[in-house]
Amino acid sequence: MESVVIFFAKLNVWQKALILLIEFAFFWSLESAFGIFKTGKYKHAKINLFFWAWTLGINLIFAGLITGASVFVEKYRLGLLYLFELPFYLKIIFSFVLTDLIAVYFHHRLAHKIPAFWKLHIVHHSDTQMDFTTSLRHHPLEALIRVGFTILAVILVGVPTESLVFYQAVTFLFSQWIHSDSVLPEFWEKAISKIFITPGLHKVHHHKTLPWTDSNYGTVFSFWDRIFGTIRFKSEIEFGVDVLPDSEEREKSLIRLLLLPFRTEKEGYIDRSGRNQNISAWNPKENMQNY
């Protein structure tokens, strides 16, 4: 494990860019061959890549701040991990798991619960044709918030620099995989989803109505959703989000999507407090019995 972590930590900018391109080519080829959505794929990817360019730019600008926070906690031995003397591999494991809890699970759950965060996050959920490029579709202001939660996790946990780079690489790969237009065989879906988030689990999160939209918040680990009671299962999925009228939900204008968080109810935005909970359609025992 140590050699793998150090390998990622020593990658330069161009090597990281090459890995991103390889991942992109892999998922594009996989979906083109086996995916459900084969029409309009280029047009769909174009708008999501635009958002990725913004997010990538923000991440590059603040990468030094995130890395600086990691160097700072290492130098002054701050954070939860420095309360104990741990072997390198345990420090990597615990920092990975706890960073995932704070920077992903908690942030994602708050993005659904805090109205201001939700209005930004709705851009991600507005995609009605989900594939791996959907993982790149985040409002620039939400990208800033994600940076803040990552720094918070680094400081609270005491994440070493090597672990931080490894975590970011694995999380990015998982994010593309769980959004991908793919389906695992039933046996593997059930087995893997015991610990990890799978495409099947995350598709439930992108179902357009509650309570499924507010579930399966994880990106890497599914056990956070199991521990906090937010895991849900559903077989028939309709992508999108019910707070947008159908005509706006399928809107492909970049400007409209960028301005979407700032729309008012009079302009067609339905506040999340007015969403149809559809609780009567959800049976916890029925949803859990096969898992």
matplotlib code that plots the C-alpha trace (Angstrom):
import matplotlib.pyplot as plt

x = [0.0, 2.8, 4.4, 1.0, 0.3, 3.8, 3.5, 0.4, 2.1, 5.0, 3.0, 3.6, 0.9, 1.3, 1.3, -1.9, -3.4, -2.5, -4.2, -7.4, -7.3, -6.9, -9.8, -12.0, -11.1, -11.8, -15.3, -16.2, -15.3, -17.1, -20.3, -20.2, -20.0, -22.3, -24.2, -27.9, -27.7, -26.0, -27.7, -26.8, -23.7, -21.4, -23.9, -24.5, -20.8, -20.1, -22.2, -20.8, -17.2, -17.8, -18.6, -15.6, -13.4, -14.6, -14.2, -10.8, -9.7, -11.0, -9.3, -6.0, -6.2, -6.9, -4.7, -1.9, -4.2, -5.4, -1.8, -0.6, -3.2, -1.9, 1.7, 0.7, -1.0, 2.0, 4.5, 2.6, 1.1, -2.5, -5.6, -7.2, -4.5, -1.8, -3.4, -2.1, 1.1, 0.0, 1.9, 1.9, -0.6, -3.1, -2.7, -3.4, -6.5, -8.0, -7.2, -8.9, -12.0, -12.5, -11.8, -14.5, -16.9, -16.3, -15.4, -17.9, -20.7, -21.3, -20.8, -23.1, -25.8, -25.7, -25.9, -29.4, -30.4, -29.2, -31.3, -28.4, -26.3, -29.1, -29.7, -26.2, -26.3, -29.4, -27.3, -25.8, -29.2, -30.7, -29.0, -31.7, -29.3, -26.8, -23.4, -19.9, -19.7, -22.4, -19.8, -18.1, -21.3, -21.0, -21.7, -18.5, -19.7, -20.4, -16.8, -15.6, -17.7, -16.2, -12.7, -13.7, -14.9, -11.8, -9.6, -11.8, -11.3, -7.5, -7.3, -9.7, -8.3, -4.6, -4.4, -0.8, 0.1, 0.6, -2.8, -4.5, -3.2, -4.1, -7.6, -8.3, -7.2, -9.4, -12.4, -12.3, -12.2, -15.1, -17.1, -16.8, -17.6, -20.7, -22.2, -21.4, -24.0, -23.4, -25.0, -23.3, -24.6, -27.0, -24.6, -21.7, -24.0, -25.2, -21.7, -19.8, -22.6, -22.1, -19.0, -18.7, -21.0, -21.9, -23.5, -26.8, -26.8, -25.9, -28.5, -31.1, -29.7, -30.4, -34.0, -36.1, -38.3, -38.0, -37.1, -34.7, -33.0, -32.0, -30.2, -27.0, -24.8, -21.5, -19.0, -16.6, -18.0, -21.7, -21.3, -21.7, -25.2, -25.9, -24.6, -26.6, -29.7, -29.7, -29.3, -32.2, -32.8, -35.0, -35.0, -36.9, -35.2, -36.2, -33.3, -33.6, -35.1, -38.7, -38.2, -37.7, -40.5, -39.9, -39.1, -36.4, -35.2, -34.1, -32.7, -29.3, -28.3, -25.1, -26.2, -29.5, -27.8, -25.2, -28.0, -30.3, -29.3, -30.3, -33.8, -36.8, -40.0, -41.8, -39.4, -40.3, -38.1, -39.9, -38.2, -37.2, -39.5, -42.4, -41.2, -43.4, -42.1, -43.7, -43.1, -46.1, -44.2, -41.3, -41.3, -38.1, -38.4, -39.1, -36.2, -33.8, -34.9, -32.6, -29.6]
y = [0.0, 2.4, 2.1, 2.8, 5.9, 7.3, 6.7, 8.9, 11.5, 11.8, 12.3, 15.7, 17.8, 16.3, 12.7, 13.4, 15.0, 11.9, 9.6, 11.8, 11.4, 7.7, 7.4, 9.6, 7.5, 4.3, 5.3, 6.8, 3.6, 1.5, 3.5, 3.7, -0.1, -1.2, 1.9, 2.6, 6.2, 6.2, 9.1, 12.7, 11.6, 14.3, 17.1, 15.8, 15.6, 19.1, 20.8, 18.7, 19.2, 22.9, 22.6, 20.4, 23.1, 25.5, 22.9, 21.9, 25.6, 26.2, 23.0, 24.1, 27.5, 26.2, 23.0, 24.9, 25.8, 22.2, 20.9, 23.7, 22.7, 19.1, 20.2, 22.5, 19.7, 17.4, 20.0, 20.8, 17.3, 18.5, 16.5, 13.3, 11.0, 12.6, 11.7, 8.2, 6.6, 4.6, 2.6, 4.3, 1.9, 2.5, 6.2, 6.0, 3.9, 6.0, 9.3, 8.0, 6.7, 9.8, 12.3, 10.4, 10.9, 14.7, 15.9, 13.7, 12.2, 15.2, 17.7, 15.9, 15.4, 19.1, 20.0, 18.4, 19.9, 23.5, 25.5, 27.7, 24.6, 22.7, 25.5, 25.0, 21.3, 21.2, 21.8, 18.4, 16.7, 18.5, 16.0, 13.7, 11.5, 10.2, 8.9, 9.3, 12.9, 13.7, 13.3, 16.5, 18.6, 20.9, 24.6, 26.6, 27.9, 24.4, 23.5, 26.2, 24.7, 21.3, 22.8, 24.2, 20.8, 19.1, 21.6, 21.1, 17.3, 17.7, 19.9, 17.8, 14.4, 15.4, 14.0, 13.5, 14.8, 11.4, 10.2, 13.4, 12.9, 9.2, 10.0, 12.5, 10.1, 7.3, 9.5, 11.0, 7.5, 6.3, 9.3, 8.6, 4.9, 5.3, 7.9, 5.7, 4.4, 0.8, -2.0, -4.6, -8.2, -8.7, -10.9, -8.4, -5.4, -6.9, -8.1, -4.9, -2.6, -4.0, -1.8, 0.4, 2.7, 1.1, 2.6, 0.9, 2.5, 5.9, 5.8, 5.7, 9.0, 10.6, 9.4, 12.6, 12.3, 12.0, 10.1, 8.5, 11.8, 12.2, 8.9, 7.1, 10.2, 8.3, 8.3, 5.5, 3.8, 2.7, 2.0, 5.6, 5.5, 2.3, 3.7, 7.0, 5.3, 7.0, 4.0, 3.3, 0.8, 1.2, -0.7, 1.7, 5.1, 8.3, 10.8, 14.5, 16.4, 17.2, 20.8, 21.9, 22.0, 19.5, 22.1, 23.6, 20.3, 19.4, 22.8, 22.7, 26.3, 26.9, 30.3, 29.1, 26.3, 28.8, 31.1, 28.3, 28.6, 32.3, 31.8, 32.6, 30.7, 33.3, 32.4, 28.8, 27.5, 25.3, 25.4, 22.0, 22.4, 22.1, 18.8, 15.8, 13.5, 10.4, 8.6, 6.3, 4.7, 3.7, 0.6, 0.3, -3.4, -4.1, -2.0, -3.7, -7.4, -8.2, -6.4]
z = [0.0, 0.9, -2.6, -4.3, -2.1, -2.7, -6.4, -6.6, -4.3, -6.7, -9.9, -11.6, -13.2, -16.7, -15.4, -13.5, -16.6, -18.6, -16.1, -16.3, -20.1, -19.9, -17.4, -19.7, -22.8, -20.9, -19.6, -23.0, -24.8, -22.2, -22.4, -26.2, -26.5, -23.7, -22.4, -22.7, -23.9, -27.3, -29.0, -28.3, -26.4, -27.7, -27.1, -23.6, -22.8, -24.1, -21.5, -18.6, -19.8, -19.6, -15.9, -15.4, -16.9, -14.3, -11.5, -12.7, -12.8, -9.2, -8.0, -9.6, -8.0, -4.6, -4.8, -3.1, -0.2, 0.3, 0.1, 2.4, 5.0, 4.8, 5.2, 8.1, 10.1, 9.4, 10.6, 13.8, 14.3, 14.3, 13.8, 15.1, 13.6, 15.6, 18.9, 18.3, 17.0, 14.0, 11.4, 7.9, 6.4, 9.2, 9.0, 5.3, 5.8, 8.6, 6.9, 3.7, 5.5, 7.7, 4.8, 2.9, 5.8, 6.1, 2.6, 0.8, 2.9, 5.3, 2.5, 0.1, 2.8, 3.7, 0.0, 0.1, 3.4, 3.4, 0.9, -0.4, -1.0, -2.6, -5.1, -6.3, -6.2, -8.3, -11.4, -10.8, -10.4, -13.4, -15.8, -17.2, -19.2, -16.6, -17.7, -16.4, -17.5, -15.0, -12.3, -13.8, -13.8, -10.7, -10.4, -9.9, -6.6, -5.3, -6.3, -4.0, -1.1, -1.8, -1.5, 1.9, 3.1, 1.9, 3.8, 6.9, 6.7, 6.3, 9.4, 11.6, 10.6, 10.1, 6.6, 5.4, 2.0, 0.5, 1.6, 0.3, -3.2, -3.2, -1.8, -4.5, -7.3, -6.0, -5.3, -8.8, -10.3, -8.2, -9.0, -12.7, -12.2, -10.1, -12.5, -15.5, -17.9, -16.8, -14.9, -12.8, -12.8, -9.9, -7.8, -8.1, -7.4, -4.1, -3.1, -3.8, -2.5, 1.0, 1.3, -1.8, -3.7, -7.0, -10.2, -9.2, -5.7, -7.1, -9.8, -7.0, -5.7, -9.1, -9.2, -9.6, -6.5, -2.7, -0.6, -3.1, -4.1, -0.4, -0.1, -1.0, -0.5, -0.6, -3.4, -2.3, 0.8, 1.2, 4.9, 5.8, 4.3, 6.2, 9.5, 9.2, 7.7, 4.3, 2.1, -0.3, -3.1, -6.2, -9.5, -11.8, -12.1, -13.8, -13.8, -13.1, -10.2, -9.5, -8.5, -12.1, -14.7, -17.4, -20.0, -17.7, -16.5, -20.0, -20.7, -22.4, -22.1, -20.2, -19.1, -17.8, -15.8, -14.4, -13.3, -12.1, -8.4, -8.5, -9.9, -7.7, -7.2, -9.4, -12.2, -12.1, -9.4, -6.9, -3.5, -2.1, 0.9, -1.6, -3.1, -3.2, -0.5, -2.1, 1.2, 0.7, -2.3, -0.1, 2.0, 4.0, 4.6, 0.9, -0.1, 2.3, 2.0, -1.0, 0.4]

ax = plt.figure().add_subplot(projection="3d")
ax.plot(x, y, z, "-o")
ax.set_aspect("equal")
plt.show()
